[in-house]
Amino acid sequence: MNRELKKIICVIPVYNDWESFSILVSTIEKTYCTPQKKIAIHIVAINDGSFEEKEDNMFTDEIPIEIINLKVNIGHQRAIAVGLQFVNDTKSNFDYVVVLDSDGEDKPEDLVYLVSKCEEEKDQKIIFAQRKKRQESFFFKIGYFFYKTFFYGLTGQKINFGNFSCIPKKLLKRVVVQDNLWNHYSGSIIQSKTPFGKVLLDRGIRYAGHSKMNFTSLILHGLSSISVYFDSLSVRILKLSLFGILVCFLSVLSVLYIKLFTESSIPGWASNLILIFFSIILQFSSVTLIVLLMQLSARKNIKTPSEGIYKEFIDSIQMSCKE
């Protein structure tokens, strides 16, 4: 990393996890607030409608902290979207934005590796942390494996990283205008073809409490990531439907051939099979028509970039005394 002091804004969504957040702030302070520091940290925490009381010792004299209190819980991915749009709209004196969770599984000690990788790429790419060692339970790992497999099968894209990432300042503007950002942060980066890279990092151990990500949350998270790829998913469904129609049509021809030109047919079976195949063709045709209409409707209703929509979700902003 260059010797010049790098100014980093950390966007951290928080939901009923203030104990972990307090430990995270303390860890960042111990790691980076030193006489030889090469990184200056500014924290923007997105309070995603938490009902638990905040810790009294969250603020520090060394690190500027802003807590963006949202009116309601809007979910982890949308909280990230609010944070990124808030930073893009209100901040100018920074070099990078780092997105990380508050629970310690995204280790703050790894910020330097993400920033260093961005510098190696001359700030032309967003850098994500790809996990080489995970700390989750066996069942969660199994669910995550199926999620990645299902995602690749439907979209043709591999997603083996989460939200922990570093965004160079000049690329932030490109990120916040993506409408899909509100559904899935990392998926929107891939879908928008924004240049990105990866660096292998171990996942940390949760500071306190229990993870909010359960099997149901993982399914919802997976559906959100897949929804980002509606265009490519539509094409795959259309291909599958047309292939099914072709197979059924060839099957009908085969049944007619056996019925008319061979002696091996059983009375009544040909008409029943043909009726079944035509029913399947009708269903595939209906799916094809519905997907086409949805795709045409989505392309007709083009939205202008909504960089300021985040303001509608903010209830209040708390600032540390340093800020």
C-alpha atoms as one frame of an Amber mdcrd trajectory, in Angstrom:
protein
   0.000   0.000   0.000   1.167   3.509  -0.780   2.448   5.606   2.113  -0.189
   8.259   1.497  -2.959   8.184   4.131  -6.002   6.455   2.657  -9.422   7.673
   3.732 -11.962   4.890   3.973 -15.677   5.000   4.719 -17.013   1.758   6.170
 -20.687   1.076   5.380 -21.993  -1.331   8.025 -25.621  -2.551   8.221 -26.725
  -3.346  11.782 -29.865  -5.092  12.986 -30.194  -5.856  16.701 -26.471  -6.549
  16.963 -25.100  -3.544  18.838 -22.841  -5.615  21.074 -20.971  -6.955  18.056
 -20.921  -3.505  16.479 -19.333  -2.051  19.628 -16.619  -4.737  19.520 -16.093
  -4.056  15.824 -15.566  -0.333  16.459 -13.114  -1.150  19.250 -11.208  -3.553
  16.972 -10.993  -0.958  14.193  -9.730   1.618  16.685  -7.022  -0.704  18.045
  -5.958  -1.801  14.567  -5.856   1.481  12.683  -5.728   4.351  15.183  -1.983
   4.194  15.731   0.807   6.766  15.251   1.936   4.860  12.149  -1.550   4.559
  10.688  -1.914   4.349   6.935  -5.718   4.291   6.936  -8.193   6.846   8.285
 -11.568   5.243   9.030 -15.002   6.849   8.974 -17.923   4.574   9.931 -21.422
   4.875   8.493 -23.658   2.379  10.310 -27.124   1.672   8.934 -29.509   0.903
  11.792 -31.958  -1.312   9.926 -34.966  -0.740  12.176 -33.425  -2.352  15.271
 -35.642  -2.574  18.348 -32.793  -3.401  20.741 -31.187  -0.524  22.601 -27.810
   0.711  21.389 -24.688   0.250  23.509 -23.597   3.301  25.524 -19.919   2.897
  24.600 -20.274   2.626  20.827 -18.765   5.995  20.036 -15.036   6.649  20.183
 -12.889   9.759  20.248 -10.690   8.367  17.472 -13.152   7.325  14.774 -15.971
   9.447  13.295 -19.200   7.449  13.428 -22.570   8.201  11.869 -25.577   6.021
  12.629 -28.323   6.252  10.013 -31.551   5.227  11.760 -34.091   3.834   9.305
 -37.835   4.148   9.821 -38.456   0.421   9.327 -36.524  -2.772   8.749 -35.862
  -3.021   5.007 -33.439  -5.950   4.996 -29.681  -6.370   4.826 -29.253  -5.724
   1.096 -31.401  -2.597   1.019 -29.664  -1.265   4.109 -26.400  -1.533   2.165
 -28.040   0.324  -0.743 -29.124   3.132   1.607 -25.600   3.389   3.018 -23.916
   3.532  -0.375 -26.334   6.136  -1.735 -25.958   8.187   1.457 -22.161   8.191
   1.111 -22.314   9.031  -2.589 -24.737  11.890  -1.933 -23.178  13.466   1.166
 -19.458  12.600   1.247 -16.595  13.747  -0.926 -13.424  13.453   1.144 -12.672
   9.735   0.843 -10.743   7.289  -1.318 -12.630   4.014  -0.835 -15.901   2.670
   0.527 -15.731  -0.695   2.285 -18.921  -2.696   2.819 -18.769  -5.133   5.750
 -21.001  -6.766   8.334 -20.990  -5.748  11.983 -20.688  -9.227  13.515 -16.942
  -9.798  13.025 -17.230 -12.449  10.318 -15.931  -9.792   7.935 -12.670  -9.127
   9.748 -11.757  -5.416   9.929  -8.085  -6.435   9.964  -8.546  -7.439   6.313
  -9.433  -3.938   5.136  -5.811  -3.330   4.174  -5.790  -6.348   1.845  -8.886
  -5.150   0.010  -7.502  -1.623  -0.315  -4.105  -2.935  -1.453  -5.755  -5.056
  -4.138  -7.719  -2.009  -5.347  -4.458  -0.080  -5.615  -2.867  -2.943  -7.567
  -5.768  -2.697 -10.018  -5.280   1.098 -10.201  -8.765   1.603  -8.728 -10.338
   0.204 -11.874 -12.127  -2.668 -10.097 -14.324  -3.315  -7.082 -12.592  -5.919
  -4.918 -14.598  -8.614  -3.097 -13.450 -10.988  -0.368 -13.719 -14.582  -1.536
 -13.850 -17.011   1.373 -11.190 -19.713   1.570 -12.272 -20.873   5.031 -15.796
 -20.575   6.443 -16.938 -20.815  10.074 -20.608 -21.731   9.557 -22.324 -24.951
  10.596 -22.313 -28.051   8.417 -25.979 -27.630   7.459 -25.444 -23.990   6.486
 -22.495 -24.977   4.296 -24.688 -27.580   2.575 -27.400 -24.979   2.000 -24.853
 -22.479   0.694 -23.459 -25.091  -1.708 -26.912 -25.737  -3.170 -27.526 -21.987
  -3.348 -24.387 -21.455  -5.433 -25.196 -24.456  -7.647 -28.795 -23.315  -8.162
 -27.636 -19.771  -8.882 -25.158 -20.969 -11.519 -27.721 -23.281 -13.121 -30.291
 -20.505 -13.529 -28.056 -17.566 -14.369 -24.863 -19.056 -15.825 -22.860 -16.940
 -13.364 -20.710 -18.060 -10.445 -21.135 -16.212  -7.167 -18.635 -17.270  -4.508
 -18.360 -14.060  -2.544 -20.611 -11.943  -0.348 -20.856  -8.270   0.597 -17.391
  -7.719   2.084 -15.806  -5.510  -0.548 -13.894  -2.327  -1.344 -15.260   0.217
  -3.832 -12.925   2.870  -5.266 -14.431   6.338  -5.104 -14.684   6.761  -8.864
 -16.710   3.536  -9.215 -19.220   4.344  -6.470 -21.269   6.532  -8.814 -21.676
   3.579 -11.138 -22.835   1.317  -8.310 -25.521   3.521  -6.755 -27.508   4.031
  -9.990 -28.174   0.307 -10.352 -31.809  -0.454  -9.547 -30.827  -4.064  -8.804
 -28.653  -2.767  -5.968 -31.829  -2.745  -3.867 -32.281  -6.489  -4.378 -28.751
  -7.833  -4.105 -25.542  -5.837  -3.823 -22.928  -8.278  -5.143 -25.321  -9.686
  -7.752 -25.977  -6.185  -9.105 -22.222  -5.660  -9.574 -21.928  -8.824 -11.659
 -25.107  -8.133 -13.638 -24.094  -4.533 -14.439 -20.720  -5.738 -15.771 -18.896
  -3.377 -13.423 -15.244  -4.535 -13.316 -14.499  -6.487 -10.159 -11.821  -8.728
  -8.692 -11.460 -11.044  -5.710  -8.970 -11.702  -2.952  -8.944 -14.874  -0.831
  -9.601 -14.183   2.856 -10.643 -16.341   5.809 -14.006 -15.656   7.360 -13.861
 -14.457  10.947 -15.700 -15.703  14.026 -18.804 -13.862  15.204 -18.086 -11.472
  18.057 -21.282 -12.044  20.049 -24.825 -13.368  19.812 -26.177 -15.565  17.057
 -26.277 -15.135  13.303 -29.497 -13.699  11.836 -28.928 -15.786   8.691 -30.962
 -18.999   8.980 -32.202 -21.423   6.322 -35.219 -19.249   5.489 -33.041 -16.139
   5.240 -30.647 -18.002   2.943 -33.512 -18.947   0.607 -34.769 -15.346   0.504
 -31.203 -14.137  -0.062 -30.836 -16.604  -2.935 -34.104 -15.544  -4.544 -33.049
 -11.892  -4.297 -29.747 -12.642  -6.023 -31.459 -14.602  -8.794 -34.035 -11.836
  -9.371 -31.193  -9.545 -10.434 -30.681 -11.764 -13.492 -34.222 -11.631 -14.824
 -33.003 -10.990 -18.395 -30.690 -14.000 -18.623 -33.098 -16.128 -16.588 -35.885
 -15.303 -19.058 -33.716 -16.398 -21.986 -32.921 -19.694 -20.263 -36.607 -20.343
 -19.539 -37.484 -19.563 -23.169 -34.802 -21.963 -24.426 -36.032 -24.684 -22.091
 -39.659 -24.148 -23.133 -38.824 -24.239 -26.843 -36.731 -27.365 -26.339 -39.629
 -29.003 -24.463 -42.040 -28.085 -27.259 -39.655 -29.571 -29.843 -39.276 -32.814
 -27.874 -43.053 -33.151 -27.480 -43.636 -32.451 -31.181 -41.098 -35.114 -32.183
 -42.738 -37.498 -29.732 -46.129 -36.907 -31.381 -44.595 -37.692 -34.786 -43.072
 -40.870 -33.365 -46.433 -41.993 -31.944 -48.148 -41.338 -35.289 -45.454 -43.280
 -37.130 -45.837 -46.279 -34.833 -49.638 -46.078 -35.088 -49.812 -45.773 -38.869
 -46.815 -47.742 -40.150 -46.192 -50.530 -37.634 -48.173 -53.402 -36.151 -46.984
 -52.845 -32.545 -49.556 -50.224 -31.515 -52.132 -50.906 -28.775 -55.692 -49.694
 -29.467 -56.392 -46.353 -27.799 -52.836 -45.703 -26.578 -51.817 -43.415 -29.449
 -54.689 -40.957 -28.970 -54.048 -40.814 -25.217 -50.326 -40.158 -25.665 -50.923
 -37.511 -28.312 -53.426 -35.781 -25.999 -50.845 -35.815 -23.175 -48.104 -34.423
 -25.410 -50.352 -31.649 -26.704 -51.227 -30.747 -23.108 -47.528 -30.457 -22.308
 -46.963 -28.365 -25.443 -49.796 -26.068 -24.364 -48.202 -25.606 -20.925 -44.768
 -24.881 -22.399 -46.344 -22.402 -24.834 -48.129 -20.649 -21.957 -44.878 -20.347
 -20.003 -43.125 -18.980 -23.100 -45.852 -16.382 -23.694 -45.884 -15.251 -20.039
 -42.091 -14.893 -19.912 -42.063 -12.951 -23.191 -44.765 -10.563 -21.967 -42.967
 -10.019 -18.633 -39.676  -9.376 -20.374 -41.207  -6.940 -22.873 -43.009  -5.136
 -20.046 -39.781  -4.845 -18.016 -37.898  -3.436 -20.991 -40.674  -0.964 -21.814
 -40.804   0.484 -18.302 -37.285   1.896 -18.129 -36.597   3.741 -14.868 -34.303
   6.672 -14.416 -31.507   6.176 -11.845 -32.862   6.673  -8.315 -29.846   7.989
  -6.411 -31.934   9.936  -3.893 -34.543   7.347  -2.981 -32.596   6.421   0.165
 -33.792   9.641   1.860 -37.319   8.276   2.122 -36.148   5.542   4.503 -34.103
   7.662   6.917 -35.654   8.618  10.242 -32.683  10.323  11.919 -28.881  10.514
  11.906 -26.689  10.288  14.995 -23.111  11.558  14.857 -20.179  11.043  17.193
 -18.633  14.076  18.833 -15.584  13.722  16.586 -17.792  14.181  13.548
